[in-house]
Amino acid sequence: MSTKTAFDKARAEGRAALVGYLPAGFPDVDGGIEAIRTMVSAGVDVVEIGLPYSDPVMDGPTIQAAAQQALDGGVRIADVMRTVEAVAATGVPTVVMTYWGPVEAYGVERFATDLSSAGGCGLITPDITPDFAPDWIAAADARDLDKVFLVAPSSTDERIAMTTANCRGFVYATAVMGVTGAREATSDLAGPLVARTKATTDLPVGVGLGVSNGDQAAEVARFADGVIVGSAFVRALQDVGTDRAAGLKRLAALTEDLAEGVRRG
């Protein structure tokens, strides 16, 4: 199954899809699985599972702290795959978001095989572009895995066209220059970037720009096919410390608010 299935279903319902991110192993492996299942039950259409990495150059402090907690807890790629398997079993398209280093170290073919075996749909690769990813493209194509590359406001029209031509599933438009993180206001760069991207492809375009509530989700859903939320979900768990029940309750409430927002948009 491709993530495009979820985007097509959302479009048929006249709304944007809600894409939710949480790193594997946060707050621990089983707790992370429970948290993501809570998000799915409350309305997330596509799940992004982060692969914790020691040098997350594009992540803001919220996600960095969560990834570090997972690493300190001993999370390995096997735990990421176990998380993928548990989440994919819910029937929701599940992708891994990862920096390229861990995939290369693990072995591209091996990673693609294990991801496919776990029921994962594909990879979002923020720090590698298609022209530097021939091994991944070949491995993904051999297994029908989604290849989700990023476009940014700084991308030229030529780079956008090259990127979208190599995507499968959806295109990730990162409309904030700089690191990830929830923001008070959504970016005015997002709309034009989505328009430029859609001029090159029929694939859905998901936007990540620090959305943290339903009103912001509704705003982005007016021009994007998908609203991608990460830091706000992570923070919902971080803010309650070790109180797991309170964290899950906050996570469910936030997801419901965001899911209502993408329907309003």
Secondary structure as GFF3:
##gff-version 3
##sequence-region A 1 265
A	DSSP	alpha_helix	3	12	.	.	.	ID=ss1
A	DSSP	beta_strand	17	23	.	.	.	ID=ss2
A	DSSP	alpha_helix	29	41	.	.	.	ID=ss3
A	DSSP	beta_strand	46	50	.	.	.	ID=ss4
A	DSSP	alpha_helix	61	72	.	.	.	ID=ss5
A	DSSP	alpha_helix	77	88	.	.	.	ID=ss6
A	DSSP	beta_strand	94	97	.	.	.	ID=ss7
A	DSSP	alpha_helix	100	106	.	.	.	ID=ss8
A	DSSP	alpha_helix	108	117	.	.	.	ID=ss9
A	DSSP	beta_strand	122	124	.	.	.	ID=ss10
A	DSSP	three_ten_helix	130	132	.	.	.	ID=ss11
A	DSSP	alpha_helix	134	142	.	.	.	ID=ss12
A	DSSP	beta_strand	146	148	.	.	.	ID=ss13
A	DSSP	beta_strand	150	151	.	.	.	ID=ss14
A	DSSP	alpha_helix	157	165	.	.	.	ID=ss15
A	DSSP	beta_strand	171	174	.	.	.	ID=ss16
A	DSSP	alpha_helix	190	198	.	.	.	ID=ss17
A	DSSP	beta_strand	205	208	.	.	.	ID=ss18
A	DSSP	alpha_helix	214	221	.	.	.	ID=ss19
A	DSSP	beta_strand	226	229	.	.	.	ID=ss20
A	DSSP	alpha_helix	231	238	.	.	.	ID=ss21
A	DSSP	alpha_helix	244	264	.	.	.	ID=ss22
###
